[in-house]
Amino acid sequence: MTILIVCADEGRREQLKTAIHSAGFRTISANGLDAAWTRTDYFDFGAVVLDHEFRDDVAASAFRQRYITLGFDEECRPETLAIELANLFHRASELVQ
């Protein structure tokens, strides 16, 4: 499953990619919402991870309507977010079985 990471801070984006990869997901990243929407034309995403900087953006609400979307704040550790994703999709697969 592929997760789209939308984060303007390159260092934080790399930390998120590393943590989410370690949880068994593939990632594609974007540094802004316009770039993120462009990626949705070419890839299928299981979920979108949005940086706190985009929380109140109108385009972010469109992602929430179309995808499973996880937001995170400045204090959120990338590993915590990766665990949350893993738990979310593990539970979903159990419901389908």
C-alpha positions in Angstrom: 0.0 0.0 0.0 1.2 3.5 -0.8 0.9 6.5 1.5 1.1 10.1 0.3 3.1 12.3 2.6 2.4 16.1 2.3 4.9 18.1 4.3 6.7 21.3 3.4 9.7 20.7 5.6 12.2 18.4 3.8 13.8 17.0 6.9 10.5 16.1 8.5 9.3 14.7 5.3 12.4 12.4 5.1 11.8 11.3 8.7 8.2 10.4 8.0 9.2 8.5 4.8 11.7 6.4 6.8 9.3 5.7 9.6 6.4 4.8 7.3 8.7 2.6 5.2 9.7 0.7 8.3 6.1 0.0 9.0 5.8 -1.8 5.7 4.3 0.9 3.4 5.5 2.5 0.2 5.5 6.3 0.2 5.3 9.1 -2.3 5.8 12.6 -1.0 4.9 16.2 -1.9 6.0 19.5 -0.5 2.7 21.1 -0.9 -1.0 20.5 -1.7 -0.8 21.4 -5.4 2.0 18.9 -5.9 0.1 16.3 -3.8 -3.0 16.6 -6.0 -0.9 16.2 -9.1 0.4 12.9 -7.7 -3.1 11.6 -7.2 -3.5 11.6 -11.0 -0.7 9.0 -11.3 -0.8 6.9 -8.2 -3.4 5.1 -6.0 -3.0 6.0 -2.3 -4.3 4.1 0.7 -4.0 7.2 2.9 -2.7 10.7 3.0 -0.5 12.1 5.8 -0.9 15.9 6.1 1.5 18.2 7.9 0.1 20.6 10.5 0.9 23.5 8.2 -1.9 22.4 5.9 -4.5 21.7 8.5 -6.7 24.7 7.7 -6.2 24.8 4.0 -9.3 24.3 1.8 -7.5 21.8 -0.4 -6.7 19.7 2.7 -10.4 19.3 3.4 -10.8 17.9 -0.1 -8.2 15.2 0.7 -10.1 14.3 3.8 -13.3 13.8 1.7 -11.5 11.5 -0.8 -8.9 9.6 1.3 -8.2 8.3 4.7 -6.3 11.2 6.0 -4.0 11.5 9.1 -2.9 14.9 10.3 0.0 15.5 12.7 1.2 18.3 14.8 4.7 19.6 15.4 5.3 17.4 18.4 4.2 14.1 16.7 7.0 11.7 16.3 7.2 10.0 12.9 7.3 6.6 14.5 4.1 7.2 16.3 2.4 8.2 13.0 3.7 5.0 11.3 2.4 2.9 14.1 -1.0 4.6 13.8 -1.1 3.8 10.1 -0.1 0.2 10.7 -2.7 -0.2 13.3 -5.4 1.4 11.2 -4.8 -0.8 8.2 -4.3 -4.0 10.3 -7.7 -3.5 11.9 -9.3 -2.8 8.5 -7.9 -6.0 7.1 -9.2 -7.9 10.1 -12.7 -6.5 9.4 -12.6 -7.7 5.8 -11.7 -11.3 6.7 
